[in-house]
Amino acid sequence: MATYIVTEDFIYPRDKHNHEYGWGWSLLNTPEDLYGREACQCNRSPQESYQRIFEFSQNSLLTRFLYASTYLKKY
């Protein structure tokens, strides 16, 4: 079981003239509240999700870069 939290908006403090100033504060919410429970359903089992992530990481650019950099260090 997992809980996801996403940024819904940024809220900025206001001065006495009602102007926004400073750094924004992140307004956090759950995806179910923002998009609805139907939009957040996953039709895969945890094993299928793991397999998809594993296959993606094997083909990713980062993996290829790390492989190339270790190969170049040997020679």
C-alpha positions as CSV (number, residue, x, y, z in Angstrom):
1,M,0.0,0.0,0.0
2,A,1.3,3.4,-0.9
3,T,0.3,7.0,-0.6
4,Y,1.0,9.6,-3.3
5,I,1.1,13.3,-2.7
6,V,1.2,15.8,-5.6
7,T,1.5,19.5,-5.9
8,E,-1.9,21.1,-6.7
9,D,-0.9,24.8,-6.7
10,F,1.5,27.3,-5.2
11,I,0.2,29.9,-2.7
12,Y,2.1,33.1,-2.2
13,P,1.9,35.3,0.9
14,R,0.4,38.8,0.4
15,D,1.5,42.1,1.9
16,K,-0.8,44.8,3.4
17,H,-1.5,46.0,-0.2
18,N,-2.6,42.5,-1.2
19,H,0.4,42.0,-3.5
20,E,2.0,38.6,-3.7
21,Y,5.6,38.4,-2.5
22,G,8.3,35.9,-1.5
23,W,8.5,32.2,-2.1
24,G,5.4,30.3,-2.9
25,W,4.1,27.6,-0.6
26,S,3.2,24.3,-2.2
27,L,-0.4,23.2,-1.8
28,L,-0.3,19.4,-1.5
29,N,-3.1,17.1,-2.2
30,T,-3.8,13.4,-3.2
31,P,-4.2,12.5,-6.9
32,E,-7.7,11.0,-6.0
33,D,-8.9,14.4,-4.9
34,L,-7.5,16.2,-7.9
35,Y,-8.3,13.7,-10.7
36,G,-10.9,11.4,-9.3
37,R,-10.5,7.8,-8.1
38,E,-11.3,6.3,-11.5
39,A,-8.2,8.1,-13.1
40,C,-5.9,6.7,-10.4
41,Q,-6.6,3.0,-10.9
42,C,-3.8,0.6,-12.0
43,N,-4.8,-2.4,-14.0
44,R,-1.4,-4.2,-13.5
45,S,-0.2,-6.5,-10.7
46,P,2.9,-5.4,-8.7
47,Q,4.9,-8.1,-10.6
48,E,3.8,-6.6,-14.0
49,S,4.7,-3.1,-12.8
50,Y,8.1,-4.3,-11.7
51,Q,8.8,-6.0,-15.0
52,R,7.8,-2.8,-16.9
53,I,10.1,-0.7,-14.8
54,F,13.0,-3.2,-15.1
55,E,12.6,-3.4,-18.9
56,F,12.5,0.4,-19.2
57,S,15.6,0.9,-17.0
58,Q,17.5,-1.6,-19.2
59,N,16.8,0.5,-22.3
60,S,17.1,3.9,-20.7
61,L,19.6,6.5,-21.8
62,L,21.0,6.7,-18.3
63,T,21.8,3.0,-18.3
64,R,23.6,3.3,-21.6
65,F,25.5,6.3,-20.4
66,L,26.7,4.5,-17.3
67,Y,27.7,1.5,-19.3
68,A,29.6,3.6,-21.8
69,S,31.4,5.6,-19.1
70,T,32.6,2.4,-17.3
71,Y,33.7,1.0,-20.6
72,L,35.7,4.1,-21.4
73,K,37.4,4.1,-18.0
74,K,38.9,0.6,-18.7
75,Y,40.8,1.8,-21.8
